[in-house]
Amino acid sequence: MNSDRPPETVRAYLVELRRALKGAAPGLISDALADCEEHLNNEIAQNPELDEPTILASVVETLRFAARNRRGVPRHGSPRSPPHFRSPNSRKGAVTASLM
């Protein structure tokens, strides 16, 4: 999937994904391949007017855009954590439950 030219079939995409995940846990690879195949097949089903290579090119471009723009964002969660609030009745330093 590092190529400048996206794969033209779901099968080719999955082959490249498997290659990219080489060395990962077998369960992770299996889950990733199944989820990816399901997602791609759903995209194809929802866009019957588009051919498979066009849909795959769009998906690959979306993934590349996301990869380029995720720098600076923590791996988990959002860039900023929500503020913690203290209840007027709580002890100093205690944090109250959550926002409602």
N, C-alpha and C positions, 0 to 999 in steps of 0.2 A: 504494500500500500504506500510505499515511499516513492513510487514511480510518478512521473508527471502525468502519465496517462492512466486514468482509472480503469479498472477491470470492466469488461463488457457484459459479464454474466454474474449472477449470484454465486454460482459454483466457483468461478475464478476469484471472486471477492473472498469467499470462504477459504480457499486455498491460501491466499495471501495473508489472511487473518491468522490462520493456523501457523503459518511460517513466522509471523510477527510474534506470536505467543509461545514460540518454541522455548522450552525450559520452564514454563509456568506449570503450576499444579494441574494434573490431568482433569480434575473436577472443574477448575476455573476455565480451562480450554473448552471443555464440553459445554459448559453453561454459556460461555461467550459465543460459541459457534451457533448453538441452538437459538439464543436470544437474537443474534444478528440475522440469522436466516429468517426467523419469524418476522422481525422488523422489516427486512427488505421485501419479503413476500407480501406483507401488508401494504407497503408503499406501492408496490406494483399493482396490487388489487384495487387500491384507492385511486390510482391514476391510469385507467385503462387507455387513455388517449396518448400516453407517453410510452415509448419503447424502453426496454430494460436498460440499455446502455445510458440513456438520458437520465433515468431515475438514479442509477448508480453514480453517475457523474455528479448529480446534485447532492446525493448523500455524502460522497467523498469530499466535495467542496465544503459542505456544512461542517464535517469533522475537522477538516484542515483549518477552517475559520475558528472553530472552538479551541483547537489546540494552540493557535497563534494568540488568542485572546485570553487564555486562562492564566498566563503568567502574572504573578503578583497576587493571585487569589489563593488563600490557604487551601490545602488539599481537602479538608472537610469543613463544611459550613460556608458561611458567607464571609466577605472581606472584613466585616465588622460584626462583632458579637452584639446582641441586644444589651442595652444598659440594665444594670441591676438596681433595684429600688429598695430602699429601706423604709419600713413602716414606721410612722411616728411613735408607735408603741413598742417597737422592737428594741433590743439592746443594741448599743453602739457596735457596729461591725457586722451585725446579723443581716442576712439578705432574706427578703420575703420571697414567697413562692413565685408566681409568674404573673404576667399581664393577662388580663381577661378581655 
